[in-house]
Amino acid sequence: MTNKTAIITGGSRGIGKATALKLANNGINIIITYHSKADEAKEVVTAIKAKGLKATAFQLDVSNRESFMDVANKVQASLKEIGESKFDFLINNAGVGFTSAIGETNEVDFDRLTNIHLKSVLFITEKLLPFMNDGGEIVNISSGLTRIIYNNYSLYASLKTAIETLTRYQAKELGPRKIRANVIAPGAIETDFGGGAVRDNANFNAVIAGNTALGRVGLADDVAGAIANLVRDDSYWINAQRIEVSGGQAI
């Protein structure tokens, strides 16, 4: 049986790394991108190869237009490296945390965040569609912050809301190719995202845990598990959906 292949942006750490390892456990070959953590990306690739799967990584700066507009060439080279011609799953995960009060956001930050969280997702997907197998799936990463409102996240959450709308359009327009598109929206997760505030600030962690039905803060593996289930053949009929993975935060 031929193994399927997934591309995961931002796969050297956090949710992206956990997803790469989880999908590999399910027999899926992996291509990850990384921004600056080359050594960490290499460790992920080595761990996946140790499972008997194919894996590789390449550098991609989703804040830089020149970098993500050239993604097709990088993916073609990566597919060739692992002996494949096409891939099946695209997980648009790369991102950064950002806070700014309304009235204090500047255009430089606006443009950078828009590149990272919206423009790169749109164009990476667009440029990789010719190399994606029919019947595959796009999983875009949004945020619980499109539903749960905290001060200073207006720009970040607004861009994630745009991703949720874009995903529904992708599902509609790619339906003839039987390509599904869904959104995973993590709640507060213990990673280094946003400077590691949820992971490293014990008081903040406790507040979030106390406001979550299941009584704790999320882990990267919680989100990775949801993504792994979503790309299974058994989940084929799930399409154009926003799936929040928050343990019941702020309900």
Backbone as CSV, one residue per row, in Angstrom:
resi,resn,N_x,N_y,N_z,CA_x,CA_y,CA_z,C_x,C_y,C_z
1,MET,0.842,-1.202,0.000,0.000,0.000,0.000,0.871,1.243,0.000
2,THR,0.526,2.201,-0.833,1.283,3.446,-0.920,0.924,4.359,0.247
3,ASN,1.933,4.881,0.913,1.682,5.807,2.015,1.268,7.162,1.480
4,LYS,0.393,7.825,2.192,0.040,9.190,1.853,1.095,10.141,2.401
5,THR,1.061,11.376,1.906,2.072,12.370,2.278,1.392,13.647,2.746
6,ALA,1.910,14.220,3.824,1.391,15.481,4.362,2.484,16.535,4.365
7,ILE,2.087,17.768,4.086,2.953,18.935,4.232,2.438,19.742,5.418
8,ILE,3.336,20.043,6.349,2.967,20.793,7.542,3.869,22.007,7.651
9,THR,3.295,23.200,7.571,4.112,24.399,7.744,4.329,24.644,9.240
10,GLY,5.523,25.111,9.573,5.851,25.325,10.977,5.899,24.027,11.749
11,GLY,6.610,23.039,11.193,6.583,21.704,11.776,7.752,21.348,12.666
12,SER,8.576,22.325,13.020,9.756,22.012,13.830,9.490,22.075,15.329
13,ARG,8.339,22.615,15.736,8.084,22.796,17.164,6.581,22.851,17.410
14,GLY,6.198,22.809,18.656,4.816,23.021,19.078,3.810,22.111,18.405
15,ILE,2.689,22.688,18.013,1.605,21.923,17.402,2.049,21.282,16.097
16,GLY,2.846,22.005,15.311,3.307,21.452,14.042,4.146,20.202,14.228
17,LYS,5.071,20.239,15.169,5.907,19.070,15.464,5.049,17.908,15.958
18,ALA,4.165,18.179,16.904,3.310,17.120,17.440,2.457,16.502,16.340
19,THR,1.985,17.330,15.410,1.172,16.824,14.305,1.997,15.961,13.371
20,ALA,3.212,16.400,13.070,4.083,15.615,12.194,4.321,14.226,12.778
21,LEU,4.606,14.159,14.059,4.873,12.869,14.693,3.607,12.011,14.785
22,LYS,2.485,12.651,15.051,1.225,11.905,15.150,0.831,11.322,13.796
23,LEU,0.949,12.110,12.737,0.601,11.604,11.406,1.556,10.496,10.983
24,ALA,2.825,10.644,11.337,3.783,9.588,11.017,3.408,8.294,11.733
25,ASN,2.920,8.391,12.949,2.471,7.197,13.667,1.346,6.486,12.926
26,ASN,0.611,7.251,12.102,-0.483,6.691,11.309,-0.035,6.292,9.910
27,GLY,1.280,6.273,9.683,1.800,5.792,8.415,1.824,6.809,7.295
28,ILE,1.870,8.091,7.626,1.871,9.151,6.622,3.272,9.732,6.496
29,ASN,3.764,9.851,5.269,5.044,10.514,5.014,4.902,12.006,5.292
30,ILE,5.989,12.662,5.686,5.902,14.033,6.179,6.936,14.940,5.514
31,ILE,6.454,16.102,5.083,7.319,17.221,4.694,6.976,18.373,5.635
32,ILE,7.963,18.878,6.354,7.713,20.015,7.237,8.507,21.228,6.760
33,THR,8.010,22.393,7.122,8.770,23.618,6.921,9.181,24.164,8.278
34,TYR,10.215,24.970,8.256,10.659,25.628,9.479,11.116,27.031,9.114
35,HIS,11.094,27.918,10.068,11.542,29.290,9.842,13.028,29.422,10.126
36,SER,13.433,29.146,11.374,14.832,29.316,11.759,15.383,28.138,12.550
37,LYS,14.527,27.210,12.957,14.941,26.103,13.818,15.373,24.905,12.982
38,ALA,16.481,25.046,12.245,16.934,23.973,11.358,17.283,22.707,12.127
39,ASP,17.948,22.848,13.252,18.342,21.678,14.034,17.122,20.950,14.588
40,GLU,16.136,21.714,15.046,14.925,21.098,15.574,14.146,20.402,14.460
41,ALA,14.128,21.015,13.281,13.460,20.387,12.142,14.143,19.076,11.775
42,LYS,15.464,19.077,11.820,16.225,17.856,11.509,15.895,16.751,12.500
43,GLU,15.709,17.115,13.759,15.356,16.117,14.771,13.986,15.504,14.484
44,VAL,13.045,16.323,14.050,11.721,15.810,13.705,11.828,14.842,12.529
45,VAL,12.575,15.229,11.501,12.751,14.379,10.324,13.395,13.060,10.714
46,THR,14.420,13.117,11.555,15.107,11.900,11.997,14.165,10.986,12.760
47,ALA,13.326,11.558,13.622,12.381,10.761,14.407,11.363,10.067,13.501
48,ILE,10.937,10.756,12.451,9.954,10.166,11.534,10.596,9.056,10.709
49,LYS,11.801,9.299,10.246,12.500,8.255,9.483,12.734,7.011,10.324
50,ALA,12.930,7.212,11.612,13.136,6.069,12.512,11.891,5.192,12.609
51,LYS,10.751,5.741,12.248,9.499,4.979,12.229,9.322,4.221,10.913
52,GLY,10.269,4.405,9.999,10.186,3.736,8.706,9.448,4.515,7.646
53,LEU,9.203,5.791,7.918,8.502,6.656,6.973,9.489,7.565,6.250
54,LYS,9.018,8.194,5.198,9.817,9.181,4.486,9.549,10.571,5.075
55,ALA,10.586,11.386,5.163,10.426,12.724,5.736,11.538,13.635,5.257
56,THR,11.222,14.910,5.160,12.216,15.927,4.843,11.694,17.274,5.328
57,ALA,12.556,18.284,5.301,12.187,19.618,5.778,12.841,20.665,4.890
58,PHE,12.186,21.817,4.777,12.809,22.936,4.077,12.446,24.246,4.763
59,GLN,13.296,25.237,4.576,13.119,26.549,5.208,12.047,27.344,4.488
60,LEU,11.165,27.971,5.254,10.098,28.788,4.687,9.759,29.896,5.674
61,ASP,9.839,31.127,5.216,9.500,32.284,6.042,8.148,32.814,5.589
62,VAL,7.093,32.502,6.335,5.751,32.898,5.903,5.476,34.379,6.123
63,SER,6.422,35.095,6.712,6.276,36.552,6.807,6.844,37.259,5.581
64,ASN,7.547,36.508,4.742,8.271,37.064,3.601,7.622,36.623,2.299
65,ARG,7.112,37.576,1.542,6.405,37.254,0.305,7.258,36.436,-0.646
66,GLU,8.536,36.814,-0.799,9.391,36.085,-1.737,9.528,34.618,-1.334
67,SER,9.548,34.358,-0.040,9.710,32.998,0.445,8.479,32.155,0.138
68,PHE,7.290,32.634,0.510,6.128,31.771,0.317,5.616,31.763,-1.115
69,MET,5.962,32.764,-1.905,5.558,32.732,-3.307,6.402,31.743,-4.107
70,ASP,7.539,31.321,-3.548,8.412,30.347,-4.204,8.207,28.940,-3.648
71,VAL,7.130,28.739,-2.912,6.954,27.480,-2.191,6.793,26.292,-3.130
72,ALA,6.245,26.494,-4.318,6.026,25.372,-5.240,7.338,24.701,-5.613
73,ASN,8.370,25.495,-5.891,9.666,24.920,-6.252,10.257,24.118,-5.094
74,LYS,10.090,24.653,-3.871,10.621,23.955,-2.700,9.876,22.651,-2.449
75,VAL,8.584,22.667,-2.657,7.797,21.447,-2.446,8.121,20.413,-3.521
76,GLN,8.257,20.848,-4.778,8.641,19.912,-5.829,9.961,19.218,-5.502
77,ALA,10.936,19.990,-5.024,12.235,19.414,-4.666,12.097,18.446,-3.496
78,SER,11.258,18.796,-2.513,11.066,17.929,-1.352,10.346,16.640,-1.732
79,LEU,9.346,16.741,-2.596,8.649,15.543,-3.055,9.602,14.613,-3.801
80,LYS,10.440,15.201,-4.635,11.421,14.396,-5.366,12.377,13.701,-4.408
81,GLU,12.765,14.416,-3.351,13.702,13.860,-2.373,13.144,12.617,-1.692
82,ILE,11.841,12.616,-1.419,11.252,11.458,-0.740,10.636,10.458,-1.721
83,GLY,10.830,10.712,-3.010,10.373,9.761,-4.014,8.895,9.818,-4.316
84,GLU,8.293,10.993,-4.148,6.875,11.169,-4.445,6.707,12.261,-5.497
85,SER,5.570,12.254,-6.166,5.287,13.298,-7.156,4.177,14.234,-6.694
86,LYS,3.323,13.756,-5.778,2.226,14.570,-5.259,2.058,14.298,-3.765
87,PHE,1.246,15.127,-3.129,0.967,14.946,-1.707,-0.538,14.936,-1.492
88,ASP,-0.943,14.628,-0.263,-2.367,14.430,0.037,-2.955,15.439,1.010
89,PHE,-2.158,15.869,1.990,-2.685,16.731,3.051,-1.803,17.957,3.210
90,LEU,-2.441,19.108,3.331,-1.736,20.364,3.596,-2.244,20.926,4.911
91,ILE,-1.361,21.026,5.893,-1.716,21.607,7.189,-1.019,22.953,7.304
92,ASN,-1.787,24.014,7.160,-1.253,25.381,7.241,-1.208,25.799,8.707
93,ASN,-0.070,25.512,9.331,0.054,25.677,10.778,0.962,26.833,11.192
94,ALA,1.914,27.223,10.355,2.917,28.217,10.755,2.253,29.509,11.230
95,GLY,2.762,30.056,12.323,2.193,31.299,12.830,2.974,31.819,14.021
96,VAL,2.624,33.013,14.439,3.233,33.631,15.611,2.140,34.265,16.455
97,GLY,2.414,34.376,17.749,1.498,35.090,18.619,1.727,36.587,18.524
98,PHE,0.690,37.358,18.778,0.833,38.814,18.694,-0.275,39.463,19.505
99,THR,0.085,40.472,20.289,-0.905,41.248,21.024,-0.689,42.736,20.774
100,SER,-1.774,43.436,20.646,-1.732,44.888,20.472,-3.114,45.449,20.745
101,ALA,-3.185,46.468,21.568,-4.469,47.078,21.888,-5.021,47.826,20.685
102,ILE,-6.324,47.902,20.588,-6.949,48.698,19.543,-6.501,50.142,19.705
103,GLY,-6.060,50.735,18.620,-5.540,52.094,18.650,-4.035,52.162,18.758
104,GLU,-3.389,51.001,18.954,-1.934,50.987,19.111,-1.227,50.131,18.056
105,THR,-1.971,49.498,17.170,-1.370,48.645,16.140,-0.800,49.512,15.033
106,ASN,0.429,49.217,14.606,1.023,49.981,13.507,0.966,49.179,12.212
107,GLU,1.224,49.871,11.102,1.093,49.231,9.793,2.139,48.155,9.559
108,VAL,3.315,48.329,10.125,4.362,47.314,9.954,3.904,45.988,10.550
109,ASP,3.370,46.037,11.776,2.868,44.813,12.406,1.658,44.269,11.654
110,PHE,0.792,45.156,11.192,-0.383,44.713,10.436,0.042,43.940,9.201
111,ASP,0.984,44.488,8.434,1.428,43.832,7.206,2.121,42.508,7.502
112,ARG,2.954,42.483,8.544,3.664,41.250,8.903,2.676,40.172,9.327
113,LEU,1.729,40.519,10.193,0.769,39.530,10.660,-0.148,39.065,9.535
114,THR,-0.501,39.977,8.642,-1.350,39.596,7.508,-0.621,38.627,6.590
115,ASN,0.647,38.881,6.348,1.446,37.941,5.550,1.464,36.563,6.196
116,ILE,1.715,36.527,7.489,1.879,35.252,8.189,0.580,34.472,8.268
117,HIS,-0.486,35.146,8.680,-1.702,34.424,9.046,-2.784,34.384,7.976
118,LEU,-2.640,35.141,6.912,-3.666,35.114,5.869,-3.068,35.001,4.476
119,LYS,-2.206,35.938,4.113,-1.686,35.965,2.749,-0.898,34.709,2.424
120,SER,-0.034,34.279,3.324,0.770,33.084,3.048,-0.119,31.853,2.936
121,VAL,-1.144,31.748,3.772,-2.038,30.587,3.721,-2.749,30.530,2.376
122,LEU,-3.254,31.677,1.934,-3.963,31.723,0.658,-3.038,31.327,-0.490
123,PHE,-1.856,31.929,-0.552,-0.988,31.708,-1.705,-0.236,30.385,-1.643
124,ILE,0.156,29.935,-0.450,0.779,28.612,-0.353,-0.199,27.550,-0.856
125,THR,-1.430,27.623,-0.398,-2.441,26.664,-0.847,-2.643,26.748,-2.355
126,GLU,-2.785,27.960,-2.850,-3.019,28.151,-4.281,-1.890,27.562,-5.117
127,LYS,-0.653,27.798,-4.689,0.497,27.360,-5.479,0.764,25.863,-5.355
128,LEU,0.245,25.233,-4.307,0.478,23.807,-4.122,-0.655,22.930,-4.642
129,LEU,-1.775,23.504,-5.000,-2.900,22.712,-5.486,-2.552,21.827,-6.682
130,PRO,-1.699,22.284,-7.623,-1.361,21.401,-8.743,-0.617,20.129,-8.333
131,PHE,-0.030,20.133,-7.136,0.741,18.982,-6.675,-0.021,18.152,-5.635
132,MET,-1.281,18.508,-5.420,-2.095,17.834,-4.413,-2.992,16.809,-5.091
133,ASN,-3.033,15.613,-4.536,-3.899,14.574,-5.073,-5.364,14.928,-4.872
134,ASP,-6.198,14.610,-5.849,-7.636,14.706,-5.658,-8.026,13.806,-4.490
135,GLY,-8.996,14.260,-3.720,-9.416,13.502,-2.551,-8.608,13.804,-1.310
136,GLY,-7.711,14.794,-1.393,-6.907,15.176,-0.241,-7.650,16.130,0.682
137,GLU,-6.889,16.772,1.569,-7.531,17.676,2.526,-6.595,18.812,2.906
138,ILE,-7.196,19.984,3.072,-6.522,21.159,3.612,-7.018,21.345,5.046
139,VAL,-6.087,21.495,5.980,-6.445,21.823,7.358,-5.774,23.146,7.696
140,ASN,-6.570,24.152,7.906,-6.061,25.466,8.289,-6.204,25.645,9.792
141,ILE,-5.215,26.275,10.400,-5.240,26.476,11.846,-5.735,27.887,12.171
142,SER,-6.815,27.942,12.899,-7.369,29.213,13.364,-7.051,29.359,14.849
143,SER,-7.998,29.814,15.626,-7.766,30.043,17.048,-9.090,30.106,17.795
144,GLY,-9.055,29.641,19.038,-10.220,29.833,19.898,-10.556,31.296,20.101
145,LEU,-9.594,32.174,19.804,-9.802,33.617,20.006,-10.773,34.232,19.003
146,THR,-11.195,33.489,17.996,-12.264,34.005,17.136,-13.618,33.891,17.821
147,ARG,-13.695,33.086,18.891,-14.917,32.959,19.680,-14.762,33.543,21.067
148,ILE,-13.604,33.301,21.696,-13.350,33.733,23.071,-12.576,35.052,23.017
149,ILE,-13.143,36.107,23.537,-12.558,37.439,23.367,-11.694,37.817,24.563
150,TYR,-10.412,38.063,24.277,-9.481,38.595,25.263,-8.938,39.922,24.730
151,ASN,-8.666,40.852,25.628,-8.097,42.131,25.211,-6.792,41.927,24.439
152,ASN,-6.571,42.804,23.464,-5.299,42.934,22.740,-5.074,41.893,21.643
153,TYR,-6.073,41.103,21.343,-5.922,40.096,20.276,-6.758,40.427,19.038
154,SER,-7.184,41.670,18.895,-8.117,41.995,17.813,-7.551,41.718,16.426
155,LEU,-6.296,42.096,16.174,-5.711,41.875,14.848,-5.505,40.385,14.601
156,TYR,-4.874,39.719,15.535,-4.614,38.279,15.393,-5.916,37.511,15.167
157,ALA,-6.908,37.768,15.992,-8.161,37.027,15.893,-8.920,37.381,14.616
158,SER,-8.841,38.630,14.187,-9.523,39.026,12.952,-8.937,38.303,11.748
159,LEU,-7.618,38.140,11.719,-6.980,37.406,10.625,-7.366,35.934,10.677
160,LYS,-7.485,35.384,11.869,-7.922,33.993,11.995,-9.378,33.831,11.572
161,THR,-10.205,34.836,11.830,-11.582,34.794,11.352,-11.610,34.766,9.828
162,ALA,-10.720,35.531,9.211,-10.616,35.508,7.747,-10.236,34.114,7.253
163,ILE,-9.361,33.430,7.979,-8.970,32.059,7.618,-10.180,31.133,7.667
164,GLU,-11.038,31.322,8.650,-12.220,30.471,8.754,-13.152,30.662,7.549
165,THR,-13.291,31.900,7.098,-14.102,32.170,5.910,-13.427,31.619,4.657
166,LEU,-12.128,31.847,4.528,-11.379,31.323,3.381,-11.537,29.805,3.288
167,THR,-11.510,29.131,4.417,-11.608,27.671,4.424,-12.931,27.197,3.851
168,ARG,-14.013,27.874,4.188,-15.310,27.472,3.647,-15.347,27.654,2.132
169,TYR,-14.742,28.725,1.643,-14.677,28.921,0.196,-13.799,27.864,-0.465
170,GLN,-12.697,27.493,0.183,-11.858,26.432,-0.366,-12.643,25.132,-0.471
171,ALA,-13.405,24.807,0.561,-14.199,23.581,0.543,-15.199,23.600,-0.607
172,LYS,-15.831,24.740,-0.816,-16.828,24.861,-1.884,-16.182,24.744,-3.260
173,GLU,-15.117,25.492,-3.487,-14.542,25.570,-4.828,-13.690,24.352,-5.183
174,LEU,-13.177,23.647,-4.185,-12.356,22.464,-4.454,-13.163,21.180,-4.358
175,GLY,-14.450,21.312,-4.074,-15.321,20.148,-4.001,-15.279,19.259,-5.239
176,PRO,-15.256,19.841,-6.449,-15.201,18.985,-7.641,-13.979,18.067,-7.687
177,ARG,-12.906,18.441,-6.984,-11.719,17.576,-6.901,-11.769,16.677,-5.666
178,LYS,-12.872,16.721,-4.939,-13.050,15.934,-3.708,-11.987,16.272,-2.665
179,ILE,-11.489,17.518,-2.742,-10.560,18.016,-1.726,-11.375,18.694,-0.630
180,ARG,-11.210,18.235,0.591,-11.914,18.834,1.719,-11.076,19.963,2.310
181,ALA,-11.733,20.873,3.012,-11.037,21.949,3.720,-11.741,22.179,5.048
182,ASN,-10.984,22.124,6.129,-11.532,22.316,7.462,-10.596,23.180,8.299
183,VAL,-11.140,23.702,9.382,-10.387,24.540,10.311,-10.297,23.852,11.667
184,ILE,-9.103,23.833,12.216,-8.909,23.459,13.621,-8.619,24.748,14.386
185,ALA,-9.370,24.982,15.445,-9.223,26.203,16.243,-8.802,25.826,17.666
186,PRO,-7.500,25.859,17.959,-7.048,25.489,19.306,-7.443,26.549,20.344
187,GLY,-7.744,26.073,21.533,-7.853,26.980,22.665,-6.461,27.255,23.202
188,ALA,-6.363,27.608,24.466,-5.057,27.879,25.075,-4.258,26.582,25.168
189,ILE,-3.040,26.598,24.615,-2.210,25.396,24.525,-0.843,25.667,25.150
190,GLU,-0.315,24.688,25.858,1.010,24.809,26.471,2.110,24.579,25.434
191,THR,2.542,25.656,24.770,3.681,25.614,23.850,4.482,26.897,24.062
192,ASP,5.498,27.110,23.207,6.252,28.362,23.287,5.581,29.483,22.513
193,PHE,4.379,29.226,21.971,3.629,30.222,21.213,3.344,31.445,22.079
194,GLY,3.517,32.627,21.501,3.275,33.852,22.247,4.207,34.026,23.423
195,GLY,5.445,33.537,23.262,6.421,33.647,24.344,6.247,32.625,25.452
196,GLY,5.384,31.628,25.216,5.186,30.570,26.211,4.348,30.986,27.399
197,ALA,3.490,32.012,27.227,2.734,32.541,28.364,1.851,31.487,29.018
198,VAL,1.150,30.693,28.212,0.256,29.680,28.777,1.058,28.584,29.476
199,ARG,2.185,28.231,28.887,3.019,27.152,29.429,3.777,27.583,30.680
200,ASP,4.318,28.809,30.673,5.303,29.206,31.682,4.746,30.058,32.820
201,ASN,3.581,30.665,32.623,2.988,31.506,33.657,1.982,30.674,34.446
202,ALA,2.395,30.251,35.629,1.571,29.327,36.415,0.207,29.922,36.753
203,ASN,0.165,31.208,37.075,-1.111,31.834,37.433,-2.050,31.877,36.237
204,PHE,-1.520,32.259,35.066,-2.328,32.322,33.852,-2.811,30.923,33.476
205,ASN,-1.925,29.952,33.599,-2.283,28.573,33.298,-3.439,28.112,34.186
206,ALA,-3.358,28.470,35.449,-4.397,28.050,36.393,-5.733,28.719,36.084
207,VAL,-5.693,29.979,35.692,-6.928,30.694,35.338,-7.598,30.022,34.146
208,ILE,-6.795,29.711,33.108,-7.345,29.056,31.917,-7.916,27.690,32.282
209,ALA,-7.166,26.919,33.074,-7.630,25.592,33.482,-8.953,25.681,34.238
210,GLY,-9.082,26.695,35.094,-10.309,26.866,35.866,-11.489,27.304,35.030
211,ASN,-11.218,27.792,33.820,-12.282,28.234,32.925,-12.505,27.239,31.792
212,THR,-11.996,26.022,31.958,-12.109,24.990,30.938,-12.849,23.786,31.512
213,ALA,-13.824,23.295,30.791,-14.695,22.238,31.312,-13.918,21.001,31.734
214,LEU,-12.875,20.656,30.990,-12.108,19.453,31.319,-10.999,19.706,32.327
215,GLY,-10.876,20.938,32.820,-10.072,21.201,34.003,-8.582,21.343,33.813
216,ARG,-8.125,21.520,32.607,-6.695,21.757,32.389,-6.506,22.556,31.113
217,VAL,-5.274,23.006,30.897,-4.895,23.682,29.660,-4.536,22.633,28.617
218,GLY,-4.747,22.956,27.354,-4.475,22.008,26.287,-2.990,21.773,26.058
219,LEU,-2.686,20.637,25.441,-1.328,20.275,25.059,-1.253,20.178,23.538
220,ALA,-0.038,20.304,23.011,0.139,20.206,21.565,-0.403,18.881,21.035
221,ASP,-0.233,17.814,21.797,-0.721,16.506,21.363,-2.243,16.458,21.256
222,ASP,-2.946,17.268,22.047,-4.409,17.315,21.947,-4.829,17.816,20.564
223,VAL,-4.151,18.848,20.100,-4.474,19.416,18.783,-4.026,18.476,17.679
224,ALA,-2.832,17.902,17.845,-2.319,16.962,16.846,-3.267,15.778,16.670
225,GLY,-3.834,15.306,17.769,-4.768,14.192,17.683,-6.014,14.547,16.894
226,ALA,-6.495,15.766,17.078,-7.674,16.206,16.329,-7.375,16.288,14.835
227,ILE,-6.201,16.801,14.500,-5.819,16.896,13.086,-5.669,15.500,12.490
228,ALA,-5.025,14.603,13.234,-4.841,13.237,12.739,-6.180,12.553,12.480
229,ASN,-7.139,12.766,13.359,-8.462,12.182,13.145,-9.171,12.806,11.956
230,LEU,-8.943,14.083,11.754,-9.634,14.792,10.678,-9.181,14.319,9.301
231,VAL,-7.921,13.928,9.147,-7.438,13.508,7.832,-7.644,12.012,7.583
232,ARG,-8.219,11.297,8.518,-8.520,9.884,8.320,-9.641,9.714,7.293
233,ASP,-9.618,8.603,6.585,-10.683,8.311,5.622,-12.045,8.270,6.296
234,ASP,-12.078,7.856,7.554,-13.345,7.776,8.287,-13.982,9.152,8.494
235,SER,-13.171,10.217,8.362,-13.686,11.576,8.560,-13.986,12.283,7.239
236,TYR,-14.106,11.510,6.172,-14.271,12.091,4.833,-15.463,13.045,4.747
237,TRP,-16.532,12.780,5.471,-17.749,13.578,5.323,-17.737,14.853,6.173
238,ILE,-16.638,15.088,6.860,-16.466,16.353,7.579,-15.805,17.338,6.631
239,ASN,-16.498,18.402,6.307,-15.994,19.354,5.318,-16.529,20.746,5.626
240,ALA,-15.683,21.766,5.422,-16.060,23.174,5.607,-16.442,23.489,7.051
241,GLN,-15.799,22.819,8.007,-16.162,22.985,9.411,-15.058,23.646,10.212
242,ARG,-15.468,24.393,11.226,-14.561,24.908,12.244,-14.672,23.997,13.457
243,ILE,-13.592,23.342,13.809,-13.582,22.408,14.942,-12.690,22.993,16.017
244,GLU,-13.309,23.410,17.115,-12.540,23.984,18.209,-11.988,22.876,19.092
245,VAL,-10.698,22.974,19.400,-10.026,21.976,20.234,-9.539,22.701,21.477
246,SER,-10.441,22.830,22.453,-10.152,23.662,23.622,-10.524,23.013,24.933
247,GLY,-11.023,21.786,24.905,-11.443,21.135,26.145,-12.670,21.755,26.777
248,GLY,-13.366,22.595,26.007,-14.535,23.287,26.553,-14.146,24.559,27.290
249,GLN,-13.266,25.347,26.680,-12.818,26.599,27.305,-13.900,27.669,27.149
250,ALA,-14.193,28.354,28.231,-15.116,29.497,28.226,-16.467,29.139,27.639
251,ILE,-17.059,28.069,28.148,-18.419,27.714,27.694,-19.422,27.953,28.811
